[in-house]
Amino acid sequence: MRDWIHRNQRTTFLIASGLSTAGSFAGITAKGWILMNDTANPLLLALHFGALAMPSLLVSGRAGELTDRLGCETVLIRSQWGLLAGAALGAIAIPLLSGFPQVVALLLSTLVVGLSSAFELTSRNKYCSLLVDEPEQLAPYLTSFSVVFNVGKLVGPPVGGLLLALSGPTAALSIDAASYLLPIGTVLWLLKPNSEREQRSQQGQAASLATAWRECGAPLRHVLVFTALACLAVFFHPGLAPLIASQVLGPSPQALGLFTSVLAAGSICGGLLLQRHSHWLSQRPSLLLGGCTLLTSLAQIGMALPAAGGFKLAMSFVIGAGTAGLLAGSNLITQVASAPELRGRMAGLLGQIALGGGGVSGLVAAGLSLRVGLPATFGLMGGMGLALAIWEMTHRPQALLEAPGIRSA
């Protein structure tokens, strides 16, 4: 059995991560519905998503520095224990607390998960490079995580909604906490990464984020900047998912589960398309990132139109595909096109500006929705993203971006 796991350790790691992701989204769905049901406040929903995403602004850079200096496996294991602790806090808050203290505990739980996730995502990106045998395998393997992540996002919310309806939020949040034990055990006892291949940085100025920013080159710096701007315009839907679902489908937890599942189904399709053409697309960042932003922005404008729920679910599917391509594509480009000793810090920089930008986007969209309504918010933010995407695809040179050790397609 252990020999089979070693031969298929990339698949083993994918499965463990996918099951953990499904449990995590069951918990996120439960928390979002509790906050929506108890408060009906879109700013509180945006704050909940901000607690999950915005820690990346504060700690992803540091996570990248520690990943490159201490080793990705060490940081990965420690971050997974942090995820378990944060999820457990949410599970015990439901039966022990109520009212305002329960809301605070749920937000604190999400904040701990957000902080730990920043370290987990950064270290996992570099850890993947130690599980592949050849450089050419890294691009499709990294994009496989986008597919598996979104499969978990598809399965988790209906499970969370069903558990909410049948037995209440405690079961959903307990499953979320327990799901983190699987990747912890997998990394500790089953996987054998090629640690000798890892290139670490030393302490001092050479190991800083500023050094990584300078040494990664102008094309990758532009990828990071464009991703940050695009996320500000088109990545607010996770934070406002309960509000969007309530207006499109109805206020029940099953409606929230259906809406987030449609988003996830679109994300899976976007991820599969990216995986199939990962090498070719990773060398054409303006086409990949600009095209995904264009697709998402047009769908957001569609959400602003007075149309039936079926049409808006179709637009939600497109939003899921576009945002998945944007986030997974920028991660793919920055990992395969950067030097191995910079990969931890590049993942940290991307998490800092992309996921942090998504948290800011959620807060901006929540404020706009209180002033002008949700449809107008979709139209305004979609228009911003559309202008940004058109500029990127028409004004940026289409030169190929070379990846170290891999021939151009």
C-alpha positions in Angstrom: 0.0 0.0 0.0 2.7 2.5 0.9 4.6 1.6 -2.3 1.4 2.4 -4.3 1.0 5.7 -2.4 4.6 6.7 -3.1 4.2 6.0 -6.8 0.9 8.0 -6.9 1.8 10.6 -4.3 0.7 13.5 -6.5 -2.8 12.0 -6.8 -2.8 11.2 -3.0 -2.1 14.8 -2.2 -4.7 16.0 -4.6 -7.4 13.7 -3.1 -6.6 14.7 0.5 -6.7 18.4 -0.4 -10.0 18.0 -2.3 -11.7 16.2 0.6 -10.5 18.9 3.0 -11.7 21.6 0.7 -15.2 20.1 0.5 -15.4 20.1 4.3 -14.1 23.6 4.5 -16.7 24.9 2.1 -19.4 23.1 4.0 -18.3 25.2 7.0 -18.0 28.4 5.1 -21.6 27.9 3.8 -22.8 27.3 7.3 -21.1 30.4 8.7 -22.3 32.6 5.9 -25.9 31.4 6.3 -25.8 31.9 10.1 -24.6 35.5 9.7 -27.1 36.2 6.9 -30.0 34.6 8.8 -29.2 36.3 12.1 -28.2 39.8 10.9 -29.2 40.3 7.2 -26.3 42.7 7.0 -24.3 42.7 3.7 -21.4 44.5 5.4 -21.1 41.8 8.0 -21.1 39.2 5.2 -18.3 41.1 3.4 -16.4 41.4 6.7 -16.7 37.6 7.0 -15.2 37.0 3.6 -12.7 39.8 4.4 -11.6 37.9 7.5 -10.9 34.9 5.2 -9.2 36.7 2.3 -7.7 39.9 3.7 -5.1 38.3 6.1 -3.3 37.6 2.8 -2.5 41.3 2.7 -0.8 41.1 6.1 0.9 37.7 6.2 1.3 36.2 2.7 4.5 38.0 2.1 5.9 36.8 5.4 4.6 33.3 4.5 6.6 33.4 1.3 9.8 34.5 3.0 9.5 31.7 5.6 8.6 29.1 2.9 11.8 29.9 1.0 13.9 30.1 4.2 12.6 27.3 6.5 11.4 24.9 3.8 7.9 24.4 2.3 7.1 21.2 4.1 7.7 22.7 7.5 5.5 25.7 6.8 2.8 23.5 5.2 2.4 21.2 8.2 2.3 24.1 10.7 -0.3 26.0 8.6 -2.5 22.9 8.5 -2.6 22.6 12.2 -3.6 26.3 12.3 -6.4 25.6 9.9 -7.6 22.8 12.2 -7.6 25.1 15.2 -9.5 27.9 13.5 -12.2 25.5 12.2 -12.6 23.9 15.6 -13.2 27.4 17.2 -16.2 27.9 14.8 -17.5 24.4 15.7 -17.5 25.0 19.5 -18.9 28.5 19.2 -22.3 27.3 18.0 -23.4 25.3 21.0 -21.6 27.5 23.6 -22.4 31.0 22.5 -25.3 33.0 21.1 -26.0 36.5 19.8 -23.2 39.0 19.4 -20.5 36.8 21.2 -21.3 34.0 18.7 -20.9 36.4 15.7 -17.5 37.5 17.1 -16.4 33.9 17.6 -17.4 32.9 14.1 -15.5 35.9 12.6 -12.5 35.1 14.8 -12.7 31.5 13.6 -12.7 32.7 10.0 -9.8 35.1 10.7 -7.6 32.2 12.1 -8.5 30.1 9.1 -7.6 33.0 6.8 -4.3 33.6 8.4 -3.4 29.9 8.3 -4.6 29.6 4.7 -2.2 32.3 3.6 0.7 30.1 4.9 -0.8 26.9 3.5 -1.4 28.2 0.0 2.0 29.7 -0.2 3.9 26.7 1.0 1.8 24.2 -0.9 2.7 25.9 -4.2 6.3 25.3 -3.7 5.7 21.8 -2.1 4.1 20.8 -5.4 7.4 21.3 -7.3 9.0 18.7 -5.0 6.4 16.1 -5.9 6.8 16.2 -9.7 9.5 14.3 -11.6 10.1 16.8 -14.5 9.7 20.6 -14.8 7.1 20.1 -17.6 4.8 18.3 -15.1 4.5 21.3 -12.7 2.1 23.4 -14.8 -0.6 20.8 -15.2 -0.1 19.6 -11.6 -0.6 23.2 -10.3 -3.7 23.6 -12.4 -5.0 20.3 -11.1 -5.3 21.9 -7.7 -7.6 24.6 -9.1 -9.9 21.8 -10.5 -9.8 19.8 -7.2 -10.4 23.0 -5.2 -13.5 23.8 -7.2 -14.8 20.3 -7.1 -14.6 20.7 -3.3 -16.4 24.0 -3.7 -19.1 22.3 -5.7 -19.6 19.4 -3.3 -19.1 21.3 0.0 -21.9 23.9 -0.1 -24.8 21.5 -0.8 -23.4 19.3 2.0 -23.3 22.3 4.2 -26.8 23.4 3.2 -28.1 19.9 3.8 -26.5 19.6 7.2 -27.9 23.0 8.1 -31.4 21.9 7.2 -31.2 18.5 8.8 -29.1 18.9 12.0 -28.1 22.5 12.3 -24.8 24.4 11.9 -22.8 22.4 14.5 -22.5 19.3 12.3 -21.4 21.3 9.3 -18.7 23.2 11.2 -17.5 20.0 12.9 -17.1 18.3 9.6 -15.1 21.3 8.5 -12.7 20.9 11.4 -12.3 17.2 11.1 -11.6 17.4 7.3 -8.2 19.1 8.1 -6.9 15.9 9.7 -6.7 14.2 6.3 -4.1 16.4 4.7 -2.1 16.7 7.9 -1.8 12.9 8.1 -1.1 12.6 4.4 1.8 15.1 4.5 3.2 13.7 7.8 3.1 10.0 7.1 2.4 9.2 3.4 4.2 11.5 1.1 7.9 11.5 0.3 8.8 14.8 -1.5 12.2 15.2 -3.2 13.5 17.6 -0.6 17.0 17.6 -2.0 15.6 19.5 -5.0 14.3 22.4 -2.9 16.3 25.6 -3.2 16.1 27.8 0.0 17.1 31.3 0.6 19.3 32.6 3.3 18.5 35.2 6.0 19.0 38.8 5.2 18.1 41.2 2.4 18.5 38.6 -0.3 15.6 36.6 1.2 13.2 39.6 1.3 10.0 40.2 -0.7 11.6 43.3 -2.2 14.4 41.2 -3.6 11.9 38.8 -5.1 10.0 41.7 -6.6 13.2 43.0 -8.3 14.5 39.7 -9.4 11.3 38.2 -10.8 11.5 40.5 -13.9 9.1 43.1 -15.4 6.7 40.6 -17.0 5.9 38.9 -13.8 5.7 42.2 -11.9 3.0 43.3 -14.5 1.2 40.0 -13.9 1.0 40.7 -10.2 -0.2 44.3 -10.7 -2.8 43.4 -13.2 -4.1 40.5 -11.1 -4.5 42.9 -8.1 -6.5 45.4 -10.2 -8.6 42.7 -11.8 -9.5 41.2 -8.4 -10.6 44.6 -7.1 -13.1 44.7 -9.9 -14.4 41.2 -10.3 -13.7 39.1 -7.2 -16.4 40.3 -4.7 -18.9 37.5 -5.3 -17.5 35.1 -2.6 -18.0 37.7 0.1 -21.6 38.6 -1.0 -22.6 35.0 -2.0 -25.4 34.8 0.7 -26.9 38.1 -0.3 -26.7 37.3 -4.1 -28.2 33.9 -3.5 -31.0 35.4 -1.4 -32.0 37.9 -4.1 -31.6 35.5 -7.0 -33.0 32.2 -5.6 -34.4 32.9 -2.1 -33.3 33.0 1.5 -33.0 29.3 2.3 -29.6 27.6 3.0 -30.4 25.2 0.1 -30.6 28.2 -2.2 -27.2 29.4 -1.0 -25.8 25.9 -1.6 -27.2 25.8 -5.1 -25.8 29.3 -6.0 -22.3 28.5 -4.7 -22.4 25.1 -6.5 -23.2 26.8 -9.8 -20.2 29.1 -9.2 -18.1 26.1 -8.5 -19.3 24.2 -11.6 -18.2 27.2 -13.7 -14.9 27.2 -11.9 -14.3 23.5 -12.6 -14.9 24.1 -16.3 -12.5 27.1 -16.3 -9.9 25.1 -14.4 -10.2 22.1 -16.7 -9.7 24.3 -19.8 -6.7 25.9 -18.2 -5.2 22.5 -17.2 -5.6 21.2 -20.7 -3.7 24.2 -22.2 -1.6 25.1 -19.2 1.8 25.2 -20.9 0.6 27.2 -23.9 -1.5 29.7 -21.8 1.2 30.2 -19.2 3.4 31.7 -21.8 0.7 34.2 -22.9 -0.3 36.1 -19.7 -2.1 39.0 -21.4 -4.3 36.7 -23.3 -5.0 34.4 -20.4 -5.6 37.0 -17.6 -7.1 39.7 -19.8 -9.5 37.1 -21.4 -10.6 35.8 -18.0 -11.2 39.3 -16.7 -13.2 40.2 -19.9 -15.4 37.0 -19.5 -16.1 37.7 -15.8 -16.9 41.4 -16.4 -19.4 40.7 -19.1 -21.1 38.1 -16.9 -21.3 40.7 -14.0 -22.9 43.2 -16.4 -25.4 40.4 -17.3 -26.2 40.0 -13.5 -27.2 43.7 -13.5 -29.9 43.1 -16.1 -33.6 42.5 -15.1 -33.8 38.8 -16.0 -35.1 35.6 -14.6 -33.2 33.5 -12.1 -32.1 30.9 -14.6 -30.3 33.6 -16.7 -28.6 34.9 -13.6 -27.5 31.4 -12.6 -26.0 31.0 -16.1 -24.1 34.3 -15.6 -22.9 33.0 -12.2 -21.5 30.0 -14.0 -19.6 32.3 -16.3 -18.3 34.3 -13.3 -17.0 31.1 -11.7 -15.2 30.1 -14.9 -13.7 33.5 -15.4 -12.5 34.1 -11.8 -11.1 30.6 -11.6 -9.0 31.2 -14.8 -7.8 34.6 -13.4 -6.6 33.3 -10.0 -5.3 29.9 -11.1 -3.8 31.4 -14.2 -1.9 34.1 -12.3 -0.7 31.4 -9.9 0.4 29.2 -12.7 2.3 32.0 -14.5 4.2 33.2 -11.4 5.2 29.7 -10.4 6.4 28.2 -13.6 8.1 31.4 -14.9 10.0 32.2 -11.7 13.3 30.8 -10.4 12.8 27.9 -7.9 14.4 29.9 -5.0 11.7 32.7 -5.5 8.6 30.5 -5.7 7.6 30.8 -2.1 7.9 34.6 -2.1 6.1 34.8 -5.5 3.2 32.8 -4.1 3.3 35.1 -1.1 3.2 38.2 -3.3 0.3 36.8 -5.3 -1.7 35.9 -2.3 -1.0 39.3 -0.8 -2.3 41.3 -3.7 -4.8 39.0 -5.3 -6.7 37.5 -2.4 -6.3 40.6 -0.4 -7.7 42.5 -3.3 -10.6 40.2 -3.3 -11.3 41.1 0.3 -11.2 44.8 -0.4 -13.4 44.2 -3.5 -16.0 42.6 -1.2 -16.1 45.5 1.2 -16.4 48.0 -1.7 -19.2 46.0 -3.3 -21.0 45.7 0.0 -20.9 49.5 0.5 -22.1 50.1 -3.0 -24.9 47.6 -2.6 -26.2 49.5 0.4 -26.2 52.8 -1.5 -27.3 51.8 -5.1 -28.5 48.2 -4.8 -27.0 44.9 -5.9 -27.8 45.1 -9.6 -26.2 48.5 -10.0 -23.2 47.2 -8.1 -22.8 44.4 -10.6 -23.0 46.9 -13.4 -20.5 49.4 -12.0 -17.9 46.8 -11.0 -18.4 44.9 -14.3 -17.8 48.0 -16.3 -14.5 48.7 -14.4 -13.4 45.1 -15.1 -14.4 45.4 -18.8 -12.3 48.5 -19.3 -9.3 47.0 -17.6 -9.5 43.7 -19.6 -9.8 45.6 -22.9 -6.8 47.7 -22.1 -4.7 44.6 -21.1 -5.6 42.7 -24.3 -5.0 45.6 -26.7 -2.1 47.6 -25.2 0.2 44.9 -23.8 2.7 43.2 -26.1 2.0 39.5 -26.8 5.6 38.3 -26.4 6.0 34.8 -25.1 6.9 34.5 -21.4 9.7 31.9 -21.0 9.6 29.3 -18.2 12.9 28.1 -16.7 13.9 24.7 -18.1 10.9 24.4 -20.4 10.9 25.0 -24.2 8.5 27.5 -25.7 5.2 26.1 -27.2 
